[in-house]
């Protein structure tokens, strides 16, 4: 009679109920997820509205600044003097070797 060999079983062969709940998500979880998404959307809408109000305030203030600046310049007798041009930084010629700074050796 042939000898029947039973394969050894390990921890991976043990049957559990893991993952069964994920196959069929209950309706309450779907509604909860939808409500979370709606709350997040409402929060983002509030942030957008706040940012738009702040931007409108900043733009209005910039217009006020420009108007006040033009009033001051118009009322003054002297026109603003042009500023002196800034010199370009000196660059080395291509035929000059680069100067080395301090070198430290430890």
VMD Tcl script that draws the C-alpha trace (Angstrom):
set ca {
  {0.00 0.00 0.00}
  {1.38 3.43 -0.91}
  {2.31 5.79 1.90}
  {0.21 8.90 1.97}
  {2.14 12.05 2.88}
  {0.17 14.98 4.29}
  {1.82 18.36 3.58}
  {2.70 20.38 6.62}
  {0.52 23.36 7.35}
  {1.86 26.72 8.41}
  {0.51 29.96 9.72}
  {-0.40 31.08 6.18}
  {-2.78 28.13 5.85}
  {-4.94 29.05 8.84}
  {-8.32 30.36 7.71}
  {-9.51 33.57 9.32}
  {-12.24 36.12 8.74}
  {-9.72 38.80 7.82}
  {-10.75 40.80 4.79}
  {-14.38 39.66 4.73}
  {-15.56 43.02 6.04}
  {-13.67 44.85 3.29}
  {-15.45 42.98 0.51}
  {-18.84 44.40 1.38}
  {-18.57 47.87 2.85}
  {-21.60 48.69 4.96}
  {-23.81 51.58 3.93}
  {-23.08 53.57 7.08}
  {-19.36 53.65 6.20}
  {-20.15 55.03 2.74}
  {-22.43 57.72 4.19}
  {-19.82 58.59 6.81}
  {-17.16 58.96 4.12}
  {-19.47 61.17 2.05}
  {-20.19 63.36 5.06}
  {-16.46 63.72 5.77}
  {-15.90 64.77 2.17}
  {-18.73 67.32 2.39}
  {-17.25 68.79 5.58}
  {-13.82 69.04 3.95}
  {-15.36 70.74 0.92}
  {-17.19 73.25 3.14}
  {-13.95 74.05 4.98}
  {-12.11 74.61 1.70}
  {-14.93 76.86 0.45}
  {-14.55 78.98 3.60}
  {-10.79 79.20 3.08}
  {-11.30 80.28 -0.54}
  {-13.79 82.98 0.48}
  {-11.42 84.26 3.16}
  {-8.53 84.38 0.71}
  {-10.64 86.25 -1.85}
  {-11.70 88.84 0.76}
  {-8.09 89.28 1.85}
  {-6.92 89.68 -1.75}
  {-9.63 92.27 -2.44}
  {-8.54 94.19 0.67}
  {-4.88 94.11 -0.40}
  {-5.70 95.30 -3.92}
  {-7.83 98.15 -2.57}
  {-5.02 99.16 -0.22}
  {-2.52 99.18 -3.10}
  {-4.84 101.52 -5.04}
  {-5.09 103.80 -1.99}
  {-1.30 103.84 -1.68}
  {-0.89 104.73 -5.38}
  {-3.46 107.52 -5.09}
  {-1.82 108.97 -1.98}
  {1.61 108.72 -3.56}
  {0.46 110.55 -6.70}
  {-1.16 113.27 -4.55}
  {2.06 113.80 -2.61}
  {4.16 113.93 -5.77}
  {1.72 116.33 -7.45}
  {1.68 118.69 -4.46}
  {5.45 118.80 -4.07}
  {7.43 121.37 -6.03}
  {10.31 119.12 -6.88}
  {10.06 116.14 -9.10}
  {11.64 112.96 -7.82}
  {15.29 112.77 -8.77}
  {16.26 109.74 -10.77}
  {18.39 107.33 -8.85}
  {21.96 106.71 -9.85}
  {22.53 103.63 -11.96}
  {24.02 100.69 -10.15}
  {27.35 99.46 -11.43}
  {27.52 95.95 -12.73}
  {29.73 93.68 -10.65}
  {33.25 93.36 -11.92}
  {33.96 90.12 -13.64}
  {37.34 88.66 -14.41}
  {38.59 88.43 -17.92}
  {38.59 84.95 -19.45}
  {42.38 85.01 -19.82}
  {42.90 85.74 -16.09}
  {43.30 82.74 -13.81}
  {40.78 82.45 -10.99}
  {42.03 83.62 -7.60}
  {41.91 81.06 -4.89}
  {40.77 81.98 -1.40}
  {42.13 80.62 1.83}
  {42.74 76.91 1.92}
  {42.80 75.04 5.15}
  {44.40 71.68 5.66}
  {43.81 69.59 8.73}
}
mol new
graphics top color blue
foreach p $ca { graphics top sphere $p radius 0.5 }
foreach p [lrange $ca 0 end-1] q [lrange $ca 1 end] { graphics top cylinder $p $q radius 0.2 }
display resetview
